[in-house]
Amino acid sequence: MKIAYADCFSGVSGDMFLGALIDAGVDVDFLHRELAGLGLADIDLHIAKSAQPSLQAVKVEVVTGEIQPHRTWKDIRRLLDNSSLNKTYKEKSLLVFAELARAEAKIHGCDVDDIHFHEVGAVDAIVDIVGSVAGLAYLGIERLFCSPLPMPRGWVACGHGVLPVPAPAVCEILKGVPVYGVEVDQELVTPTGAALVKVLSAEFGQFPSMAIAEVGYGAGSRELPDQRPNMLRLVIGEARVTAEEQEVEVIETHIDDWSPEGFPYLVERLYAQGALDVVAAPLLMKKGRPGFLLRVVTGRETAWEIKRLILSETTAIGLRYHTEKRWTLPRQQGVVKTRFGMVRAKKIETPAGTVLSPEYEDCRRKASEQGVPLKEVYASVYQCDVKDFQES
């Protein structure tokens, strides 16, 4: 699976996100062709390299030959509905604008259809949103992850007057999103940027496990007072599942109307999808009915598919999940030579020394083939010297 991580060390705005996508490989001619589907006249993208302290990034500026109106949510919905955009681009762009409209309506106490977007209704914000949605598709990114977002302080002038930073719309949009405070008296997260990552990201948190393929940097419009680079970094690569994942997601649900006959099949599917551990424990649930606690441990990059699988294969109608740290011992997969032949085992480095641990499936096969008790095959592995272990 191709994934991307939005590293928002200096915040996020629409032009920063689009610039990072272009720097990572999105073709500008492709963007022009897609944006032409909006039916807005005289739109051009001015792309330049912006050199900031020790780093270079792409700076995007939307140039238009006509003055743009302050559009309402109805206007933007009509514009996108009547456009010739790809259906997926249209739907995702509408979701981003819907999040903006919801936030603005909440903080201004008015009906969502009456919201005048001011800055984000201008053509540059429309281009940033539609271009970002199209750019993610162009690069083949299936899932977007995002870092926690920095929250500065200060004041910002906008179409609604002078507002505190973070802007009220940003705070409303970022409900449920991890944030942290920084000593900067300047806007770092714009409403457009907040809505983009809130709607398009599958998860917020630490860097996901991946094999990095491309890295793009998108430049912001202002210099930061502490000389840090005002950029967004987009890291793109192939998701990697590792058995040694040190931060995992624990997913749980209680089920009292599901036949346990399906458990072996569910376990097989879950492990195939990347689960690290699966258990079911008996429970006495409400109304005195017996049931099960299903608990699945998985890496963060596979958690979304694991959740979908549980809800598809069981009668669960809801899930609980949280992130946990874990500590695993270093280990290697291999074989040892026993009196029953070569048997698969793990070599594990423990605080007390190196030990060998038999692999059950291989031991079971040997016991069945040679007509001996399973415990004898296990014992033959334990009798081997770790020096005889052959890594595979």
KOLLOTOR-179497 format. One record per residue (C-alpha): x, z, y; residue number from 1; residue in one letter. Coordinates in nm, 4 decimals, decimal comma. Layout:
REM KOLLOTOR-179497
+----------+----------+----------+-----+------+
|        X |        Z |        Y |  nr | rest |
+----------+----------+----------+-----+------+
|        X |        Z |        Y | NUM |    A |
...
+----------+----------+----------+-----+------+
//
This chain:
REM KOLLOTOR-179497
+----------+----------+----------+-----+------+
|        X |        Z |        Y |  nr | rest |
+----------+----------+----------+-----+------+
|   0,0000 |   0,0000 |   0,0000 |   1 |    M |
|   0,1342 |  -0,0934 |   0,3445 |   2 |    K |
|   0,1030 |   0,1979 |   0,5843 |   3 |    I |
|   0,2143 |   0,2841 |   0,9378 |   4 |    A |
|   0,2951 |   0,6045 |   1,1226 |   5 |    Y |
|   0,2274 |   0,6322 |   1,4959 |   6 |    A |
|   0,4978 |   0,8673 |   1,6213 |   7 |    D |
|   0,3516 |   0,9766 |   1,9563 |   8 |    C |
|   0,6456 |   1,1845 |   2,0803 |   9 |    F |
|   0,5581 |   1,0892 |   2,4399 |  10 |    S |
|   0,1855 |   1,0475 |   2,3934 |  11 |    G |
|  -0,0237 |   0,7359 |   2,3446 |  12 |    V |
|  -0,2009 |   0,4789 |   2,5589 |  13 |    S |
|  -0,3572 |   0,1447 |   2,4767 |  14 |    G |
|  -0,0683 |  -0,0611 |   2,6151 |  15 |    D |
|   0,1912 |   0,1567 |   2,4386 |  16 |    M |
|   0,0144 |   0,1084 |   2,1047 |  17 |    F |
|  -0,0181 |  -0,2684 |   2,1532 |  18 |    L |
|   0,3443 |  -0,2950 |   2,2684 |  19 |    G |
|   0,4668 |  -0,1134 |   1,9553 |  20 |    A |
|   0,2691 |  -0,3538 |   1,7365 |  21 |    L |
|   0,4225 |  -0,6556 |   1,9116 |  22 |    I |
|   0,7720 |  -0,5061 |   1,8821 |  23 |    D |
|   0,7059 |  -0,4516 |   1,5101 |  24 |    A |
|   0,6253 |  -0,8185 |   1,4566 |  25 |    G |
|   0,2767 |  -0,9134 |   1,5784 |  26 |    V |
|   0,2855 |  -1,2734 |   1,7018 |  27 |    D |
|   0,1862 |  -1,3032 |   2,0695 |  28 |    V |
|   0,0347 |  -1,6497 |   2,0144 |  29 |    D |
|  -0,1863 |  -1,4963 |   1,7451 |  30 |    F |
|  -0,3049 |  -1,2333 |   1,9947 |  31 |    L |
|  -0,3824 |  -1,4993 |   2,2571 |  32 |    H |
|  -0,5901 |  -1,6957 |   2,0047 |  33 |    R |
|  -0,7845 |  -1,3871 |   1,8966 |  34 |    E |
|  -0,8397 |  -1,2588 |   2,2508 |  35 |    L |
|  -0,9734 |  -1,5989 |   2,3547 |  36 |    A |
|  -1,2719 |  -1,5160 |   2,1342 |  37 |    G |
|  -1,3804 |  -1,2563 |   2,3910 |  38 |    L |
|  -1,4826 |  -1,5334 |   2,6298 |  39 |    G |
|  -1,3079 |  -1,3691 |   2,9260 |  40 |    L |
|  -1,1482 |  -1,6214 |   3,1611 |  41 |    A |
|  -0,7830 |  -1,6323 |   3,2696 |  42 |    D |
|  -0,6436 |  -1,3635 |   3,0401 |  43 |    I |
|  -0,2694 |  -1,3603 |   2,9819 |  44 |    D |
|  -0,0321 |  -1,1115 |   2,8248 |  45 |    L |
|   0,2942 |  -1,0525 |   3,0054 |  46 |    H |
|   0,5449 |  -0,9263 |   2,7490 |  47 |    I |
|   0,8764 |  -0,7800 |   2,8611 |  48 |    A |
|   1,1498 |  -0,5563 |   2,7236 |  49 |    K |
|   1,1568 |  -0,2196 |   2,8975 |  50 |    S |
|   1,4900 |  -0,0378 |   2,8885 |  51 |    A |
|   1,4475 |   0,3389 |   2,9068 |  52 |    Q |
|   1,7016 |   0,6155 |   2,8333 |  53 |    P |
|   1,9035 |   0,4807 |   2,5368 |  54 |    S |
|   1,6056 |   0,2944 |   2,3869 |  55 |    L |
|   1,4424 |  -0,0456 |   2,4327 |  56 |    Q |
|   1,0698 |  -0,1111 |   2,3931 |  57 |    A |
|   0,8058 |  -0,3767 |   2,4535 |  58 |    V |
|   0,6027 |  -0,3400 |   2,7732 |  59 |    K |
|   0,2646 |  -0,5146 |   2,7765 |  60 |    V |
|   0,0823 |  -0,6051 |   3,0947 |  61 |    E |
|  -0,2581 |  -0,7748 |   3,0967 |  62 |    V |
|  -0,2769 |  -1,0391 |   3,3706 |  63 |    V |
|  -0,6114 |  -1,1843 |   3,4765 |  64 |    T |
|  -0,7083 |  -1,4275 |   3,7474 |  65 |    G |
|  -1,0364 |  -1,2618 |   3,8430 |  66 |    E |
|  -1,1509 |  -0,9176 |   3,9504 |  67 |    I |
|  -1,3065 |  -0,7312 |   3,6594 |  68 |    Q |
|  -1,6244 |  -0,5223 |   3,6966 |  69 |    P |
|  -1,6674 |  -0,1580 |   3,5886 |  70 |    H |
|  -1,8593 |  -0,2228 |   3,2681 |  71 |    R |
|  -2,1122 |   0,0042 |   3,0997 |  72 |    T |
|  -2,1250 |   0,0738 |   2,7266 |  73 |    W |
|  -2,4121 |  -0,1766 |   2,7074 |  74 |    K |
|  -2,1983 |  -0,4402 |   2,8800 |  75 |    D |
|  -1,9072 |  -0,3924 |   2,6441 |  76 |    I |
|  -2,1313 |  -0,3875 |   2,3384 |  77 |    R |
|  -2,2895 |  -0,7139 |   2,4528 |  78 |    R |
|  -1,9491 |  -0,8663 |   2,5265 |  79 |    L |
|  -1,8153 |  -0,7863 |   2,1803 |  80 |    L |
|  -2,1377 |  -0,8738 |   1,9975 |  81 |    D |
|  -2,1475 |  -1,2162 |   2,1647 |  82 |    N |
|  -1,7780 |  -1,2848 |   2,1091 |  83 |    S |
|  -1,6376 |  -1,5077 |   1,8367 |  84 |    S |
|  -1,4019 |  -1,2343 |   1,7182 |  85 |    L |
|  -1,3370 |  -1,1757 |   1,3508 |  86 |    N |
|  -1,6166 |  -0,9506 |   1,2193 |  87 |    K |
|  -1,3772 |  -0,6718 |   1,1192 |  88 |    T |
|  -1,2024 |  -0,6746 |   1,4578 |  89 |    Y |
|  -1,5389 |  -0,6627 |   1,6307 |  90 |    K |
|  -1,6678 |  -0,3703 |   1,4235 |  91 |    E |
|  -1,3543 |  -0,1572 |   1,4627 |  92 |    K |
|  -1,3286 |  -0,2295 |   1,8362 |  93 |    S |
|  -1,6902 |  -0,1218 |   1,8808 |  94 |    L |
|  -1,6140 |   0,2039 |   1,6973 |  95 |    L |
|  -1,3292 |   0,2779 |   1,9404 |  96 |    V |
|  -1,5483 |   0,2089 |   2,2437 |  97 |    F |
|  -1,8317 |   0,4116 |   2,0906 |  98 |    A |
|  -1,5961 |   0,7111 |   2,0679 |  99 |    E |
|  -1,5041 |   0,6635 |   2,4347 | 100 |    L |
|  -1,8696 |   0,6343 |   2,5357 | 101 |    A |
|  -1,9648 |   0,9479 |   2,3409 | 102 |    R |
|  -1,6891 |   1,1490 |   2,5066 | 103 |    A |
|  -1,7647 |   1,0257 |   2,8589 | 104 |    E |
|  -2,1386 |   1,0906 |   2,8161 | 105 |    A |
|  -2,0715 |   1,4437 |   2,6908 | 106 |    K |
|  -1,8450 |   1,5484 |   2,9776 | 107 |    I |
|  -2,0571 |   1,3857 |   3,2510 | 108 |    H |
|  -2,3915 |   1,4988 |   3,1097 | 109 |    G |
|  -2,5630 |   1,1618 |   3,0988 | 110 |    C |
|  -2,7025 |   0,9129 |   2,8488 | 111 |    D |
|  -2,4382 |   0,7200 |   2,6581 | 112 |    V |
|  -2,5861 |   0,3821 |   2,7590 | 113 |    D |
|  -2,5539 |   0,4732 |   3,1279 | 114 |    D |
|  -2,1801 |   0,5418 |   3,1125 | 115 |    I |
|  -1,9647 |   0,3339 |   3,3480 | 116 |    H |
|  -1,6239 |   0,3198 |   3,1890 | 117 |    F |
|  -1,4305 |   0,2555 |   3,5117 | 118 |    H |
|  -1,0668 |   0,2256 |   3,3994 | 119 |    E |
|  -1,1421 |   0,1699 |   3,0309 | 120 |    V |
|  -1,4105 |  -0,0879 |   3,1085 | 121 |    G |
|  -1,1572 |  -0,3110 |   3,2803 | 122 |    A |
|  -1,0215 |  -0,6104 |   3,0971 | 123 |    V |
|  -0,6841 |  -0,4514 |   3,0217 | 124 |    D |
|  -0,8413 |  -0,1733 |   2,8129 | 125 |    A |
|  -1,0615 |  -0,4226 |   2,6276 | 126 |    I |
|  -0,7539 |  -0,6300 |   2,5500 | 127 |    V |
|  -0,5557 |  -0,3207 |   2,4409 | 128 |    D |
|  -0,8267 |  -0,2124 |   2,1988 | 129 |    I |
|  -0,9119 |  -0,5520 |   2,0506 | 130 |    V |
|  -0,5431 |  -0,6503 |   2,0428 | 131 |    G |
|  -0,4453 |  -0,3285 |   1,8624 | 132 |    S |
|  -0,7168 |  -0,3715 |   1,6001 | 133 |    V |
|  -0,6136 |  -0,7340 |   1,5433 | 134 |    A |
|  -0,2434 |  -0,6419 |   1,5419 | 135 |    G |
|  -0,2834 |  -0,3853 |   1,2649 | 136 |    L |
|  -0,4621 |  -0,6473 |   1,0546 | 137 |    A |
|  -0,1949 |  -0,9105 |   1,1323 | 138 |    Y |
|   0,0781 |  -0,6803 |   0,9978 | 139 |    L |
|  -0,1289 |  -0,6038 |   0,6864 | 140 |    G |
|  -0,1425 |  -0,2308 |   0,7568 | 141 |    I |
|  -0,4001 |  -0,0735 |   0,5255 | 142 |    E |
|  -0,3744 |   0,2871 |   0,6483 | 143 |    R |
|  -0,2558 |   0,4349 |   0,9754 | 144 |    L |
|  -0,1178 |   0,7870 |   1,0045 | 145 |    F |
|  -0,0555 |   0,9590 |   1,3361 | 146 |    C |
|   0,1593 |   1,2471 |   1,4565 | 147 |    S |
|   0,0132 |   1,5478 |   1,6404 | 148 |    P |
|  -0,0322 |   1,4663 |   2,0091 | 149 |    L |
|   0,1429 |   1,6276 |   2,3089 | 150 |    P |
|  -0,0805 |   1,7959 |   2,5653 | 151 |    M |
|   0,0750 |   1,8221 |   2,9170 | 152 |    P |
|  -0,0681 |   1,9720 |   3,2340 | 153 |    R |
|  -0,1280 |   1,8631 |   3,5942 | 154 |    G |
|  -0,3788 |   1,6298 |   3,7588 | 155 |    W |
|  -0,4738 |   1,2636 |   3,7324 | 156 |    V |
|  -0,6677 |   1,0443 |   3,9783 | 157 |    A |
|  -0,9291 |   0,8163 |   3,8205 | 158 |    C |
|  -1,2652 |   0,6562 |   3,8873 | 159 |    G |
|  -1,4364 |   0,9969 |   3,8493 | 160 |    H |
|  -1,2055 |   1,1620 |   4,1061 | 161 |    G |
|  -0,9137 |   1,3973 |   4,0484 | 162 |    V |
|  -0,9260 |   1,5531 |   3,7018 | 163 |    L |
|  -0,7098 |   1,8052 |   3,5166 | 164 |    P |
|  -0,4636 |   1,6844 |   3,2532 | 165 |    V |
|  -0,5327 |   1,6419 |   2,9674 | 166 |    P |
|  -0,8314 |   1,4470 |   3,0990 | 167 |    A |
|  -1,1669 |   1,5952 |   2,9907 | 168 |    P |
|  -1,2481 |   1,2786 |   2,7928 | 169 |    A |
|  -0,9186 |   1,3147 |   2,6036 | 170 |    V |
|  -0,9998 |   1,6748 |   2,5082 | 171 |    C |
|  -1,3456 |   1,5702 |   2,3888 | 172 |    E |
|  -1,2121 |   1,2795 |   2,1827 | 173 |    I |
|  -0,9364 |   1,4864 |   2,0236 | 174 |    L |
|  -1,1624 |   1,7567 |   1,8811 | 175 |    K |
|  -1,0321 |   1,8267 |   1,5310 | 176 |    G |
|  -0,7007 |   1,6480 |   1,5959 | 177 |    V |
|  -0,3753 |   1,8523 |   1,5887 | 178 |    P |
|  -0,2147 |   1,8827 |   1,9343 | 179 |    V |
|   0,0617 |   2,0885 |   2,0961 | 180 |    Y |
|   0,1531 |   2,1847 |   2,4518 | 181 |    G |
|   0,4483 |   2,0397 |   2,6467 | 182 |    V |
|   0,5997 |   2,1329 |   2,9839 | 183 |    E |
|   0,5244 |   1,8022 |   3,1551 | 184 |    V |
|   0,3120 |   1,7625 |   3,4696 | 185 |    D |
|   0,1964 |   1,4106 |   3,3867 | 186 |    Q |
|  -0,0670 |   1,2372 |   3,1786 | 187 |    E |
|   0,0682 |   1,1471 |   2,8329 | 188 |    L |
|  -0,2457 |   1,0718 |   2,6315 | 189 |    V |
|  -0,5023 |   0,8407 |   2,7894 | 190 |    T |
|  -0,8670 |   0,8235 |   2,6799 | 191 |    P |
|  -0,8094 |   0,4722 |   2,5402 | 192 |    T |
|  -0,5026 |   0,5835 |   2,3463 | 193 |    G |
|  -0,6808 |   0,8929 |   2,2164 | 194 |    A |
|  -0,9798 |   0,6888 |   2,0977 | 195 |    A |
|  -0,7575 |   0,4310 |   1,9279 | 196 |    L |
|  -0,5687 |   0,6813 |   1,7143 | 197 |    V |
|  -0,8754 |   0,9012 |   1,6538 | 198 |    K |
|  -1,0809 |   0,6113 |   1,5135 | 199 |    V |
|  -0,8104 |   0,4046 |   1,3431 | 200 |    L |
|  -0,5983 |   0,6831 |   1,1866 | 201 |    S |
|  -0,6696 |   0,8045 |   0,8361 | 202 |    A |
|  -0,4842 |   1,1299 |   0,8968 | 203 |    E |
|  -0,2837 |   1,3281 |   1,1529 | 204 |    F |
|   0,0247 |   1,5209 |   1,0538 | 205 |    G |
|   0,3831 |   1,4829 |   0,9378 | 206 |    Q |
|   0,5600 |   1,1600 |   0,8479 | 207 |    F |
|   0,4109 |   1,0168 |   0,5256 | 208 |    P |
|   0,6246 |   0,9212 |   0,2272 | 209 |    S |
|   0,7199 |   0,5535 |   0,2621 | 210 |    M |
|   0,9938 |   0,2931 |   0,2286 | 211 |    A |
|   1,0479 |   0,1860 |   0,5907 | 212 |    I |
|   1,0277 |  -0,1879 |   0,6565 | 213 |    A |
|   0,9765 |  -0,2273 |   1,0338 | 214 |    E |
|   0,9901 |  -0,0088 |   1,3456 | 215 |    V |
|   0,8330 |  -0,1002 |   1,6794 | 216 |    G |
|   0,8498 |   0,0698 |   2,0205 | 217 |    Y |
|   0,5833 |   0,0345 |   2,2898 | 218 |    G |
|   0,6676 |   0,1385 |   2,6464 | 219 |    A |
|   0,4463 |   0,3345 |   2,8811 | 220 |    G |
|   0,4036 |   0,2578 |   3,2507 | 221 |    S |
|   0,5666 |   0,5648 |   3,4063 | 222 |    R |
|   0,8984 |   0,7430 |   3,3895 | 223 |    E |
|   0,8753 |   1,0965 |   3,2588 | 224 |    L |
|   1,0203 |   1,3738 |   3,4765 | 225 |    P |
|   1,2394 |   1,5202 |   3,2009 | 226 |    D |
|   1,4071 |   1,1818 |   3,1306 | 227 |    Q |
|   1,2657 |   1,1513 |   2,7806 | 228 |    R |
|   1,1749 |   0,7914 |   2,6845 | 229 |    P |
|   0,8085 |   0,7197 |   2,7580 | 230 |    N |
|   0,7406 |   0,5298 |   2,4387 | 231 |    M |
|   0,5339 |   0,5230 |   2,1238 | 232 |    L |
|   0,7143 |   0,4514 |   1,7967 | 233 |    R |
|   0,5303 |   0,2731 |   1,5152 | 234 |    L |
|   0,7011 |   0,2981 |   1,1754 | 235 |    V |
|   0,5733 |   0,0587 |   0,9079 | 236 |    I |
|   0,6479 |   0,0496 |   0,5371 | 237 |    G |
|   0,5271 |   0,0702 |   0,1790 | 238 |    E |
|   0,3723 |   0,3995 |   0,0697 | 239 |    A |
|   0,5787 |   0,5820 |  -0,1878 | 240 |    R |
|   0,4423 |   0,8448 |  -0,4264 | 241 |    V |
|   0,6990 |   1,1044 |  -0,5272 | 242 |    T |
|   0,6593 |   1,3832 |  -0,7806 | 243 |    A |
|   0,8748 |   1,5999 |  -0,5546 | 244 |    E |
|   0,6393 |   1,5849 |  -0,2537 | 245 |    E |
|   0,6965 |   1,9149 |  -0,0700 | 246 |    Q |
|   0,3815 |   1,9042 |   0,1436 | 247 |    E |
|   0,0702 |   1,8308 |  -0,0573 | 248 |    V |
|  -0,3030 |   1,8150 |  -0,0067 | 249 |    E |
|  -0,5226 |   2,0344 |  -0,2259 | 250 |    V |
|  -0,8719 |   1,8911 |  -0,2798 | 251 |    I |
|  -1,1490 |   2,1032 |  -0,4348 | 252 |    E |
|  -1,5161 |   2,0871 |  -0,5167 | 253 |    T |
|  -1,7698 |   2,2938 |  -0,7144 | 254 |    H |
|  -1,9907 |   2,1013 |  -0,9580 | 255 |    I |
|  -2,2798 |   2,2364 |  -1,1646 | 256 |    D |
|  -2,4657 |   1,9150 |  -1,2585 | 257 |    D |
|  -2,1873 |   1,7034 |  -1,4082 | 258 |    W |
|  -2,1207 |   1,6427 |  -1,7772 | 259 |    S |
|  -1,7684 |   1,7572 |  -1,8698 | 260 |    P |
|  -1,7512 |   1,4659 |  -2,1155 | 261 |    E |
|  -1,6317 |   1,2596 |  -1,8216 | 262 |    G |
|  -1,3411 |   1,4901 |  -1,7397 | 263 |    F |
|  -1,0711 |   1,3199 |  -1,9539 | 264 |    P |
|  -1,1598 |   0,9817 |  -1,8023 | 265 |    Y |
|  -1,1593 |   1,1302 |  -1,4503 | 266 |    L |
|  -0,8177 |   1,2894 |  -1,5086 | 267 |    V |
|  -0,6778 |   0,9577 |  -1,6292 | 268 |    E |
|  -0,8080 |   0,7787 |  -1,3192 | 269 |    R |
|  -0,6814 |   1,0498 |  -1,0847 | 270 |    L |
|  -0,3286 |   1,0438 |  -1,2267 | 271 |    Y |
|  -0,3265 |   0,6644 |  -1,2122 | 272 |    A |
|  -0,4202 |   0,6910 |  -0,8433 | 273 |    Q |
|  -0,1262 |   0,9228 |  -0,7727 | 274 |    G |
|  -0,2567 |   1,2770 |  -0,8318 | 275 |    A |
|   0,0190 |   1,5311 |  -0,8993 | 276 |    L |
|  -0,1996 |   1,7890 |  -1,0762 | 277 |    D |
|  -0,5631 |   1,8108 |  -1,1906 | 278 |    V |
|  -0,7427 |   2,1200 |  -1,3219 | 279 |    V |
|  -1,1012 |   2,2223 |  -1,3948 | 280 |    A |
|  -1,1920 |   2,5910 |  -1,4181 | 281 |    A |
|  -1,5293 |   2,7367 |  -1,5276 | 282 |    P |
|  -1,7458 |   2,9048 |  -1,2633 | 283 |    L |
|  -2,0727 |   3,0935 |  -1,2516 | 284 |    L |
|  -2,2462 |   2,9316 |  -0,9570 | 285 |    M |
|  -2,5554 |   3,0011 |  -0,7516 | 286 |    K |
|  -2,8824 |   3,0536 |  -0,9391 | 287 |    K |
|  -2,6755 |   3,1655 |  -1,2388 | 288 |    G |
|  -2,5799 |   2,8123 |  -1,3449 | 289 |    R |
|  -2,2404 |   2,7523 |  -1,5114 | 290 |    P |
|  -2,0244 |   2,4955 |  -1,3370 | 291 |    G |
|  -1,6689 |   2,3876 |  -1,2683 | 292 |    F |
|  -1,4081 |   2,4180 |  -0,9962 | 293 |    L |
|  -1,2322 |   2,0814 |  -0,9814 | 294 |    L |
|  -0,8958 |   2,1071 |  -0,8042 | 295 |    R |
|  -0,6641 |   1,8098 |  -0,7432 | 296 |    V |
|  -0,3169 |   1,8263 |  -0,5883 | 297 |    V |
|  -0,1839 |   1,5044 |  -0,4394 | 298 |    T |
|   0,0566 |   1,3644 |  -0,1833 | 299 |    G |
|  -0,0818 |   1,3016 |   0,1641 | 300 |    R |
|  -0,0481 |   0,9240 |   0,1389 | 301 |    E |
|  -0,2801 |   0,9078 |  -0,1666 | 302 |    T |
|  -0,5285 |   1,1795 |  -0,0619 | 303 |    A |
|  -0,7882 |   0,9432 |   0,0862 | 304 |    W |
|  -0,8160 |   0,7331 |  -0,2321 | 305 |    E |
|  -0,8261 |   1,0489 |  -0,4464 | 306 |    I |
|  -1,1213 |   1,1791 |  -0,2437 | 307 |    K |
|  -1,3067 |   0,8496 |  -0,2805 | 308 |    R |
|  -1,2441 |   0,8546 |  -0,6552 | 309 |    L |
|  -1,3785 |   1,2102 |  -0,7000 | 310 |    I |
|  -1,6954 |   1,1284 |  -0,5065 | 311 |    L |
|  -1,7401 |   0,8057 |  -0,7083 | 312 |    S |
|  -1,6766 |   0,9444 |  -1,0576 | 313 |    E |
|  -1,8464 |   1,2864 |  -1,0341 | 314 |    T |
|  -2,1749 |   1,4212 |  -0,8983 | 315 |    T |
|  -1,9937 |   1,6053 |  -0,6157 | 316 |    A |
|  -2,1514 |   1,5480 |  -0,2740 | 317 |    I |
|  -1,8783 |   1,7161 |  -0,0705 | 318 |    G |
|  -1,5125 |   1,8175 |  -0,0838 | 319 |    L |
|  -1,2883 |   2,0831 |   0,0666 | 320 |    R |
|  -0,9243 |   2,0049 |   0,1325 | 321 |    Y |
|  -0,6226 |   2,1605 |   0,2985 | 322 |    H |
|  -0,2471 |   2,1111 |   0,3204 | 323 |    T |
|  -0,0067 |   2,3386 |   0,1352 | 324 |    E |
|   0,3692 |   2,3703 |   0,1003 | 325 |    K |
|   0,5249 |   2,3766 |  -0,2461 | 326 |    R |
|   0,8671 |   2,4324 |  -0,3989 | 327 |    W |
|   0,9667 |   2,2284 |  -0,7027 | 328 |    T |
|   1,2808 |   2,2465 |  -0,9134 | 329 |    L |
|   1,5098 |   1,9406 |  -0,9343 | 330 |    P |
|   1,4477 |   1,7466 |  -1,2549 | 331 |    R |
|   1,5399 |   1,4277 |  -1,4377 | 332 |    Q |
|   1,3544 |   1,2231 |  -1,6984 | 333 |    Q |
|   1,5442 |   1,1189 |  -2,0110 | 334 |    G |
|   1,5863 |   1,1523 |  -2,3878 | 335 |    V |
|   1,7735 |   1,3736 |  -2,6363 | 336 |    V |
|   1,8749 |   1,2985 |  -2,9929 | 337 |    K |
|   1,7040 |   1,5263 |  -3,2482 | 338 |    T |
|   1,6655 |   1,5249 |  -3,6262 | 339 |    R |
|   1,3355 |   1,3437 |  -3,5654 | 340 |    F |
|   1,5030 |   1,0722 |  -3,3578 | 341 |    G |
|   1,5203 |   1,0214 |  -2,9804 | 342 |    M |
|   1,2620 |   1,2375 |  -2,8012 | 343 |    V |
|   1,1720 |   1,2265 |  -2,4345 | 344 |    R |
|   1,2401 |   1,5389 |  -2,2292 | 345 |    A |
|   1,3035 |   1,6651 |  -1,8776 | 346 |    K |
|   1,6283 |   1,8241 |  -1,7651 | 347 |    K |
|   1,5351 |   2,0940 |  -1,5127 | 348 |    I |
|   1,7722 |   2,2795 |  -1,2790 | 349 |    E |
|   1,6492 |   2,6407 |  -1,2596 | 350 |    T |
|   1,8066 |   2,9334 |  -1,0676 | 351 |    P |
|   1,9169 |   3,0706 |  -1,4076 | 352 |    A |
|   2,0715 |   2,7434 |  -1,5262 | 353 |    G |
|   1,9847 |   2,4019 |  -1,6656 | 354 |    T |
|   1,7172 |   2,3789 |  -1,9367 | 355 |    V |
|   1,5504 |   2,1058 |  -2,1412 | 356 |    L |
|   1,1706 |   2,0743 |  -2,1498 | 357 |    S |
|   1,0059 |   1,8549 |  -2,4188 | 358 |    P |
|   0,7551 |   1,5878 |  -2,3160 | 359 |    E |
|   0,4313 |   1,6653 |  -2,4993 | 360 |    Y |
|   0,3082 |   1,3088 |  -2,5590 | 361 |    E |
|   0,6381 |   1,2000 |  -2,7158 | 362 |    D |
|   0,6571 |   1,5142 |  -2,9307 | 363 |    C |
|   0,2978 |   1,4662 |  -3,0450 | 364 |    R |
|   0,3740 |   1,1060 |  -3,1467 | 365 |    R |
|   0,6824 |   1,2097 |  -3,3442 | 366 |    K |
|   0,4929 |   1,4879 |  -3,5216 | 367 |    A |
|   0,2119 |   1,2491 |  -3,6171 | 368 |    S |
|   0,4441 |   0,9718 |  -3,7352 | 369 |    E |
|   0,6636 |   1,1989 |  -3,9482 | 370 |    Q |
|   0,3970 |   1,4395 |  -4,0695 | 371 |    G |
|   0,5602 |   1,7552 |  -3,9370 | 372 |    V |
|   0,4220 |   2,0420 |  -3,7269 | 373 |    P |
|   0,4356 |   1,9806 |  -3,3524 | 374 |    L |
|   0,6219 |   2,3087 |  -3,3012 | 375 |    K |
|   0,9131 |   2,1791 |  -3,5123 | 376 |    E |
|   0,9580 |   1,8778 |  -3,2848 | 377 |    V |
|   0,9514 |   2,1083 |  -2,9838 | 378 |    Y |
|   1,2095 |   2,3366 |  -3,1450 | 379 |    A |
|   1,4396 |   2,0418 |  -3,2156 | 380 |    S |
|   1,4464 |   1,9586 |  -2,8442 | 381 |    V |
|   1,5176 |   2,3193 |  -2,7437 | 382 |    Y |
|   1,8128 |   2,3234 |  -2,9880 | 383 |    Q |
|   1,9814 |   2,0309 |  -2,8113 | 384 |    C |
|   2,2671 |   2,0846 |  -2,5699 | 385 |    D |
|   2,2007 |   1,9742 |  -2,2127 | 386 |    V |
|   2,5254 |   1,7747 |  -2,2297 | 387 |    K |
|   2,3533 |   1,5449 |  -2,4820 | 388 |    D |
|   2,0744 |   1,4595 |  -2,2371 | 389 |    F |
|   2,0590 |   1,0881 |  -2,1512 | 390 |    Q |
|   1,8914 |   1,0010 |  -1,8228 | 391 |    E |
|   1,6416 |   0,7142 |  -1,8312 | 392 |    S |
+----------+----------+----------+-----+------+
//
